[in-house]
């Protein structure tokens, strides 16, 4: 269960904003969404810090393989008065017919009246559930 003043829909919308190329390509938009001290354990096994992520995204270095990203099975859990854990799955189907499934988790914290992502992890998993 989540605390007062936060909904799955609100956090899901913020998370999905980071999936969109027009947001990822906007340094100010990403700066607003990633908290100071942000860390990501990428599905590739690479660890990214906020400054690295901002640089990579502004260069378009994270362009995904072809195919649309589908996100589903969202769940939100309150972990503190001003922090929540969002978990979900993604699948990217490419034009060659292959699929890449990833379990994802993000910690969002309320900073100065708005939500920012403090941590993200992606773990590649075989096939669909």
Contact map, one row per residue, 1 for C-alpha under 8 A:
111000000000000000000000000000000000000000000000000000000000000000000000000111000000000000000000000000000000000000000000000000000
111101100000000000000000000000000000000000000000000000000000000000000000000111000001000000000000000000000000000000000000000000000
111111000000000000000000000000000000000000000000000000000000000000000000000001001000000000000000000000000000000000000000000000000
011111000000000000000000000000000000000000000000000000000000000000000000000000000000000000000000000000000000000000000000000000000
001111100000000000000000000000000000000000000000000000000000000000000000000000000000000000000000000000000000000000000000000000000
011111110110000000000000000000000000000000000000000000000000000000000000000000000000000000000000000000000000000000000000000000000
010011111110000000000000000000000000000000000000000000000000000000000000000000000000000000000000000000000000000000000000000000000
000001111111000000000000000000000000000000000000000000000000000000000000011100000000000000000000000000000000000000000000000000000
000000111111100000000000000000000000000000000000000000000000000000000000000000000000000000000000000000000000000000000000000000000
000001111111110000000000000000000000000000000000000000000000000000000000000000000000000000000000000000000000000000000000000000000
000001111111111000000000000000000000000000000000000000000000000000000000000000000000010000000000000000000001000000100000000000000
000000011111111100000000000000000000000000000000000000000000000000000000010000000000010000000000000000000000000000000000000000000
000000001111111110000000000000000000000000000000000000000000000000000000000000000000000000000000000000000000000000000000000000000
000000000111111111000000000000001000000000000000000000000000000000000000000000000000000000000000000000000000000000000000000000000
000000000011111111100000000000000000000000000000000000000000000000000000000000000000000000000000000000000000000000000000000000000
000000000001111111110000000000000000000000000000000000000000000000000000000000000000000000000000000000000000000000000000000000000
000000000000111111110010000000000000000000000000000000000000000000000000000000000000000000000000000000000000000000000000000000000
000000000000011111111011000001000000000000000000000000000000000000000000000000000000000000000000000000000000000000000000000000000
000000000000001111111011000000000000000000000000000000000000000000001000000000000000000000000000000000000000000000000000000000000
000000000000000111111111000000000000000000000000000000000000000000000000000000000000000000000000000000000000000000000000000000000
000000000000000001111111100000000000000000000000000000000000000000000000000000000000000000000000000000000000000000000000000000000
000000000000000000011111110000000000000000000000000000000000000000000000000000000000000000000000000000000000000000000000000000000
000000000000000011111111110011000000000000000000000000000000000000000000000000000000000000000000000000000000000000000000000000000
000000000000000001111111111011000000000000000000000000001100000000000000000000000000000000000000000000000000000000000000000000000
000000000000000000001111111000000000000000000000000000001111000000000000000000000000000000000000000000000000000000000000000000000
000000000000000000000111111111000000000000000000000000000100000000000000000000000000000000000000000000000000000000000000000000000
000000000000000000000001111111100000000000000000000001001100000000000000000000000000000000000000000000000000000000000000000000000
000000000000000000000000011111110000000000000000000000000000000000000000000000000000000000000000000000000000000000000000000000000
000000000000000000000011011111111000000000000000000000000000000000000000000000000000000000000000000000000000000000000000000000000
000000000000000001000011011111111100000000000000000001000000000000000000000000000000000000000000000000000000000000000000000000000
000000000000000000000000001111111110000000000000000001000000000000000000000000000000000000000000000000000000000000000000000000000
000000000000000000000000000111111110000000000000000000000000000000000000000000000000000000000000000000000000000000010000000000000
000000000000010000000000000011111110000000000000000000000000000000000000000000000000000000000000000000000000000000111000000000000
000000000000000000000000000001111111010000000000010000000000000000000000000000000000000000000000000000000000000000011100000000000
000000000000000000000000000000111111110000000000010000000000000000000000000000000000000000000000000000000000001000011100000000000
000000000000000000000000000000000111110000000000010000000000000000000000000000000000000000000000000000000000000000000100000000000
000000000000000000000000000000000011111000000000110000000000000000000000000000000000000000000000000000000000000000000100000000000
000000000000000000000000000000000111111100000000110000000000000000000000000000000000000000000000000000000000000000001110000000000
000000000000000000000000000000000000111110000011110000000000000000000000000000000000000000000000000000000000000000000111000000000
000000000000000000000000000000000000011111000011100000000000000000000000000000000000000000000000000000000000000000000011100000000
000000000000000000000000000000000000001111101111000000000000000000000000000000000000000000000000000000000000000000000001110000000
000000000000000000000000000000000000000111111111000000000000000000000000000000000000000000000000000000000000000000000001111000000
000000000000000000000000000000000000000011111100000000000000000000000000000000000000000000000000000001000000000000000000111100000
000000000000000000000000000000000000000001111100000000000000000000000000000000000000000000000000000000000000000000000000000000000
000000000000000000000000000000000000000011111110000000000000000000000000000000000000000000000000000000000000000000000000000000000
000000000000000000000000000000000000000011111111000000000000000000000000000000000000000000000000000000000000000000000000000000000
000000000000000000000000000000000000001111001111100000000000000000000000000000000000000000000000000000000000000000000000000000000
000000000000000000000000000000000000001111000111110110000000000000000000000000000000000000000000000000000000000000000000000000000
000000000000000000000000000000000000111100000011111110000000000000000000000000000000000000000000000000000000000000000000000000000
000000000000000000000000000000000111111000000001111111000000000000000000000000000000000000000000000000000000000000000000000000000
000000000000000000000000000000000000000000000000111111100000000000000000000000000000000000000000000000000000000000000000000000000
000000000000000000000000000000000000000000000001111111110000000000000000000000000000000000000000000000000000000000000000000000000
000000000000000000000000000000000000000000000001111111111000000000000000000000000000000000000000000000000000000000000000000000000
000000000000000000000000001001100000000000000000011111111100000000000000000000000000000000000000000000000000000000000000000000000
000000000000000000000000000000000000000000000000001111111110000000000000000000000000000000000000000000000000000000000000000000000
000000000000000000000000000000000000000000000000000111111111110000000000000000000000000000000000000000000000000000000000000000000
000000000000000000000001101000000000000000000000000011111111110000000000000000000000000000000000000000000000000000000000000000000
000000000000000000000001111000000000000000000000000001111111100000000000000000000000000000000000000000000000000000000000000000000
000000000000000000000000100000000000000000000000000000111111100000000000000000000000000000000000000000000000000000000000000000000
000000000000000000000000100000000000000000000000000000011111111000000000000000000000000000000000000000000000000000000000000000000
000000000000000000000000000000000000000000000000000000011111111000000000000000000000000000000000000000000000000000000000000000000
000000000000000000000000000000000000000000000000000000011001111100000000000000000000000000000000000000000000000000000000000000000
000000000000000000000000000000000000000000000000000000000001111110000000000000000000000000000000000000000000000000000000000000000
000000000000000000000000000000000000000000000000000000000000011111000000000000000000000000000000000000000000000000000000000000000
000000000000000000000000000000000000000000000000000000000000001111100000000000000000000000000100000000000000000000000000000000000
000000000000000000000000000000000000000000000000000000000000000111110000000000000000000000001110000000000000000000000000000000000
000000000000000000000000000000000000000000000000000000000000000011111000000000000000000000011110000000000000000000000000000000000
000000000000000000000000000000000000000000000000000000000000000001111100000000000000000000011100000000000000000000000000000000000
000000000000000000100000000000000000000000000000000000000000000000111110000000000000000001111000000000000000000000000000000000000
000000000000000000000000000000000000000000000000000000000000000000011111000000000000000001110000000000000000000000000000000000000
000000000000000000000000000000000000000000000000000000000000000000001111110000000000000111100000000000000000000000000000000000000
000000000000000000000000000000000000000000000000000000000000000000000111110000000000000111000000000000000000000000000000000000000
000000000000000000000000000000000000000000000000000000000000000000000011111000000000001110000000000000000000000000000000000000000
000000010001000000000000000000000000000000000000000000000000000000000011111100000000011110000000000000000000000000000000000000000
000000010000000000000000000000000000000000000000000000000000000000000000111110000000011100000000000000000000000000000000000000000
110000010000000000000000000000000000000000000000000000000000000000000000011111000001111000000000000000000000000000000000000000000
110000000000000000000000000000000000000000000000000000000000000000000000001111100001110000000000000000000000000000000000000000000
111000000000000000000000000000000000000000000000000000000000000000000000000111111011100000000000000000000000000000000000000000000
000000000000000000000000000000000000000000000000000000000000000000000000000011111111100000000000000000000000000000000000000000000
000000000000000000000000000000000000000000000000000000000000000000000000000001111111000000000000000000000000000000000000000000000
001000000000000000000000000000000000000000000000000000000000000000000000000001111110000000000000000000000000000000000000000000000
000000000000000000000000000000000000000000000000000000000000000000000000000000111111000000000000000000000000110000000000000000000
000000000000000000000000000000000000000000000000000000000000000000000000000001111111100000000000000000000011110000000000000000000
010000000000000000000000000000000000000000000000000000000000000000000000000111110111110000000000000000000011100000000000000000000
000000000000000000000000000000000000000000000000000000000000000000000000000111100011111000000000000000001111000000000000000000000
000000000011000000000000000000000000000000000000000000000000000000000000011110000001111100000000000000001111000000000000000000000
000000000000000000000000000000000000000000000000000000000000000000000000111100000000111110000000000000111100000000000000000000000
000000000000000000000000000000000000000000000000000000000000000000000011111000000000011111000000000000111000000000000000000000000
000000000000000000000000000000000000000000000000000000000000000000000011110000000000001111100000000011110000000000000000000000000
000000000000000000000000000000000000000000000000000000000000000000001111000000000000000111110000000111110000000000000000000000000
000000000000000000000000000000000000000000000000000000000000000000001110000000000000000011111000001111000000000000000000000000000
000000000000000000000000000000000000000000000000000000000000000000111100000000000000000001111100001110000000000000000000000000000
000000000000000000000000000000000000000000000000000000000000000001111000000000000000000000111110111100000000000000000000000000000
000000000000000000000000000000000000000000000000000000000000000011110000000000000000000000011111111000000000000000000000000000000
000000000000000000000000000000000000000000000000000000000000000001100000000000000000000000001111110000000000000000000000000000000
000000000000000000000000000000000000000000000000000000000000000000000000000000000000000000000111110000000000000000000000000000000
000000000000000000000000000000000000000000000000000000000000000000000000000000000000000000001111111000000000000000000000000000000
000000000000000000000000000000000000000000000000000000000000000000000000000000000000000000001111111100000000000000000000000000000
000000000000000000000000000000000000000000000000000000000000000000000000000000000000000000111100111110000000000000000000000000100
000000000000000000000000000000000000000000000000000000000000000000000000000000000000000001111000011111000000000000000000000111100
000000000000000000000000000000000000000000000000000000000000000000000000000000000000000011110000001111100000000000000000000111110
000000000000000000000000000000000000000000100000000000000000000000000000000000000000000011100000000111110000000000000000011110000
000000000000000000000000000000000000000000000000000000000000000000000000000000000000001111000000000011111000000000000000011110000
000000000000000000000000000000000000000000000000000000000000000000000000000000000000001111000000000001111100000000000001111000000
000000000000000000000000000000000000000000000000000000000000000000000000000000000000111100000000000000111110000000000001110000000
000000000000000000000000000000000000000000000000000000000000000000000000000000000000111000000000000000011111000000001111100000000
000000000000000000000000000000000000000000000000000000000000000000000000000000000011110000000000000000001111100000001111000000000
000000000010000000000000000000000000000000000000000000000000000000000000000000000011110000000000000000000111110000111110000000000
000000000000000000000000000000000000000000000000000000000000000000000000000000000111000000000000000000000011111000111100000000000
000000000000000000000000000000000000000000000000000000000000000000000000000000000110000000000000000000000001111111110000000000000
000000000000000000000000000000000010000000000000000000000000000000000000000000000000000000000000000000000000111111110000000000000
000000000000000000000000000000000000000000000000000000000000000000000000000000000000000000000000000000000000011111000000000000000
000000000000000000000000000000000000000000000000000000000000000000000000000000000000000000000000000000000000011111100000000000000
000000000000000000000000000000000000000000000000000000000000000000000000000000000000000000000000000000000000011111110000000000000
000000000010000000000000000000001000000000000000000000000000000000000000000000000000000000000000000000000001111011111000000000000
000000000000000000000000000000011110000000000000000000000000000000000000000000000000000000000000000000000001111001111100000000000
000000000000000000000000000000001110010000000000000000000000000000000000000000000000000000000000000000000111100000111111000000000
000000000000000000000000000000000111111000000000000000000000000000000000000000000000000000000000000000000111100000011111000000000
000000000000000000000000000000000000011100000000000000000000000000000000000000000000000000000000000000000111000000001111100000000
000000000000000000000000000000000000001111000000000000000000000000000000000000000000000000000000000000011110000000001111110000000
000000000000000000000000000000000000000111100000000000000000000000000000000000000000000000000000000000011100000000000011111000000
000000000000000000000000000000000000000011100000000000000000000000000000000000000000000000000000000001111000000000000001111100000
000000000000000000000000000000000000000001100000000000000000000000000000000000000000000000000000000001110000000000000000111110000
000000000000000000000000000000000000000000100000000000000000000000000000000000000000000000000000000111100000000000000000011111000
000000000000000000000000000000000000000000000000000000000000000000000000000000000000000000000000000111100000000000000000001111100
000000000000000000000000000000000000000000000000000000000000000000000000000000000000000000000000000110000000000000000000000111110
000000000000000000000000000000000000000000000000000000000000000000000000000000000000000000000000001110000000000000000000000011111
000000000000000000000000000000000000000000000000000000000000000000000000000000000000000000000000000010000000000000000000000001111
000000000000000000000000000000000000000000000000000000000000000000000000000000000000000000000000000000000000000000000000000000111
